[in-house]
Amino acid sequence: MELSNQSGISEFFLIGLTYAQDVESFIFTLFLTMYLVTIFGNILIILAVSSDYHLHTPMYFFIANLSFTDICISTTIIPKMLVNIQAQDQSISYMSCLSQVCFVLIFGGLESCVLAVMAYDRYLAISHPLRYTVIMNPVLCVLLVLLSLLVSTMNALLHSLMLLNLSFCTDHNIFHFFSELVQVIKLACSDTFINTLLIYTVTSVFAGVPFAGIIFSYIQIVSSILKISSVQGRNKAFSTCGSHLSVVCLFYGTAFGVYMSSAVSDSSVKNVVFSMMYIVVPQILNPFIYSLRNREMKQAMRHLIFSVIFSSL
């Protein structure tokens, strides 16, 4: 294939969701609805946590940050996809493509880190309840979130800057609905050994460390819960981890599906489907998981909605 000068690259084409017009209309309506539900649900959680002083605790602070991350990662991908479908134009500029790659990595990594921090928070609350409020003070909570953001940003910038060194072929068709790192690298005609090495080393370590932290935290949590003599005490301790454990399984389960589909199969359709589950499904379900399984959150959201309704009358 012919080489395209790096400075001459103007755009790529996202053709992962290119179908007949009636099918694209259905996809547009479906994703628009899911996006609005995601934004509304996560904003509702953020407002409920910020407005109710009963929820001004480390656990709900991290839940609000998780909701903010879900809003960001959905906004990075879905609006551009909806605009392309509506305009019947699948193009994305070169710089927009690299920016989307960077922000997807930032917010995807941030969500993984925040989930690990939340697991650590639950470990301290259950295993060390007397020292919990001393250890998980507001300063530490903010520092943990900022550290997660810093590490995620460094990882994303590393991959994004390495993309600038690649020369791309005249075929600029990305078989995806967003600028996914691996799919962009596949279009390069220059040597991609370093980029591939970074994906399998840096990204594996970056994803593996938070996951290992979650596993360690839950091993300690289960060990502490089994030491509780009363059944009621055990159930109460398990209930405080139920929502977080559901979100962890959903996030890492879909992420594992994306990894396996790209490693085992070269089918672009399967990659798109699993990536869709990873990018869209957890973000839309997280607000429902935390609101339906948490009595305090349901009360705060109900109070917020009623106060907004009555204030508008």
PyMOL commands that set and color helices and strands:
alter all, ss='L'
color gray80, all
select helices_A, chain A and resi 6-8+21-51+53-55+58-87+94-127+132-135+138-163+181-186+193-226+231-264+268-279+281-292+295-312
alter helices_A, ss='H'
color red, helices_A
select strands_A, chain A and resi 3-4+11-14+91-93+168-169+173-174
alter strands_A, ss='S'
color yellow, strands_A
deselect
rebuild
show_as cartoon
